């Protein structure tokens, strides 16, 4: 099953793309809630290149790594990747009011679809606030 989340970022496409693909930016926005954070991130932005991030609870109680390989890179427009047996596609659609960022990903079996959608949407909303706050 595929899940899609999206947000409108009121910023130029250059700023949106940079924040999505720069490790220092990723560490600032990549968390679903204030009690989590990303302690490390890496991006090799090319087809066959890898990406990774380490997400941890701020209290140190748990953490996990999220990593994969880019399968398609179209600057300022599309990123597709594989992680484990799942895939994800991120579209960047520039418009008159900003950039719509749309993520479509394969659901996993551990959490409900609603939990996954809520968590990924929360991260995407933090991304938008991060980019908009840099203007």
C-alpha positions as CSV (number, residue, x, y, z in Angstrom):
1,X,0.0,0.0,0.0
2,X,1.2,3.5,-0.8
3,X,0.8,6.5,1.5
4,X,1.0,10.1,0.3
5,X,1.6,13.2,2.4
6,X,2.2,16.7,1.2
7,X,2.7,20.3,2.3
8,X,3.1,23.7,0.6
9,X,6.3,25.5,1.5
10,X,6.2,29.2,1.0
11,X,9.8,29.6,-0.3
12,X,11.7,29.4,-3.6
13,X,12.5,26.0,-5.1
14,X,16.2,26.6,-4.5
15,X,15.7,27.0,-0.8
16,X,13.4,24.0,-0.6
17,X,15.7,21.7,-2.5
18,X,18.7,22.8,-0.5
19,X,17.0,22.2,2.8
20,X,15.9,18.7,1.7
21,X,19.3,17.6,0.5
22,X,21.8,19.2,2.9
23,X,22.8,17.2,6.0
24,X,23.0,20.2,8.3
25,X,19.5,21.2,7.3
26,X,18.1,17.7,7.6
27,X,19.4,17.5,11.2
28,X,17.4,20.6,12.0
29,X,14.0,19.5,10.7
30,X,13.9,15.7,10.5
31,X,11.8,14.8,13.6
32,X,8.1,14.0,14.1
33,X,8.0,15.7,17.5
34,X,10.0,18.0,19.8
35,X,11.1,15.0,21.9
36,X,13.0,13.5,19.0
37,X,16.0,14.8,16.9
38,X,18.3,13.7,14.1
39,X,21.8,13.4,15.4
40,X,23.5,12.5,12.1
41,X,22.7,12.8,8.4
42,X,24.5,12.0,5.1
43,X,23.5,12.6,1.5
44,X,25.3,11.4,-1.7
45,X,22.9,13.1,-4.2
46,X,23.2,10.9,-7.3
47,X,21.6,7.8,-8.7
48,X,23.1,4.9,-6.8
49,X,24.2,7.3,-4.0
50,X,23.1,6.7,-0.5
51,X,21.4,8.8,2.2
52,X,21.1,8.1,5.9
53,X,19.8,9.8,9.1
54,X,20.0,8.8,12.7
55,X,16.8,9.6,14.7
56,X,16.9,9.4,18.4
57,X,14.6,10.2,21.4
58,X,16.1,13.2,23.2
59,X,16.0,11.3,26.5
60,X,18.2,8.6,24.9
61,X,15.6,5.9,25.4
62,X,15.6,4.7,21.7
63,X,16.7,5.5,18.2
64,X,16.9,4.2,14.7
65,X,18.6,4.6,11.4
66,X,16.8,5.5,8.2
67,X,18.9,4.8,5.1
68,X,18.5,4.0,1.4
69,X,19.7,4.5,-2.1
70,X,18.7,7.1,-4.6
71,X,17.1,5.5,-7.8
72,X,16.2,8.8,-9.5
73,X,17.5,12.4,-9.1
74,X,15.9,15.2,-11.0
75,X,17.2,18.4,-9.4
76,X,14.4,20.7,-8.1
77,X,11.7,18.2,-9.3
78,X,12.0,14.6,-8.1
79,X,13.9,12.2,-5.8
80,X,13.1,8.5,-5.8
81,X,14.8,6.0,-3.5
82,X,14.7,2.5,-2.2
83,X,15.2,1.6,1.4
84,X,15.0,-2.1,2.3
85,X,12.2,-3.6,0.3
86,X,10.3,-0.3,0.3
87,X,10.4,2.7,-2.0
88,X,9.7,6.4,-1.7
89,X,9.2,9.3,-4.2
90,X,9.4,13.0,-3.3
91,X,8.1,15.5,-5.8
92,X,8.9,19.2,-5.7
93,X,6.3,21.2,-7.6
94,X,7.0,24.9,-7.9
95,X,3.9,27.2,-8.1
96,X,3.0,30.8,-7.6
97,X,2.7,30.6,-3.8
98,X,5.7,28.3,-3.2
99,X,6.6,24.7,-3.6
100,X,4.4,21.7,-3.0
101,X,6.4,18.8,-1.5
102,X,4.7,15.5,-2.0
103,X,6.0,12.2,-0.5
104,X,4.7,8.9,-1.6
105,X,6.0,5.8,0.2
106,X,5.3,2.1,0.8
107,X,3.6,1.5,4.1
108,X,5.3,-0.8,6.5
109,X,3.7,-3.5,8.6
110,X,4.7,-2.5,12.2
111,X,2.6,0.7,12.5
112,X,-0.9,1.5,11.3
113,X,-1.4,3.5,8.1
114,X,-2.8,6.3,10.2
115,X,0.3,6.4,12.5
116,X,2.6,6.3,9.5
117,X,0.7,9.1,7.7
118,X,0.6,11.2,10.9
119,X,4.4,10.7,11.6
120,X,5.5,11.5,8.0
121,X,3.2,14.5,7.8
122,X,4.5,15.9,11.1
123,X,8.1,15.6,9.7
124,X,7.0,17.3,6.5
125,X,5.3,20.1,8.4
126,X,8.5,20.7,10.4
127,X,10.4,20.8,7.1
128,X,8.1,23.5,5.8
129,X,8.5,25.6,9.1
130,X,12.3,25.1,8.9
131,X,12.5,26.4,5.3
132,X,10.1,29.2,5.9
133,X,11.9,30.3,9.0
134,X,15.1,30.8,7.1
135,X,13.7,33.5,4.8
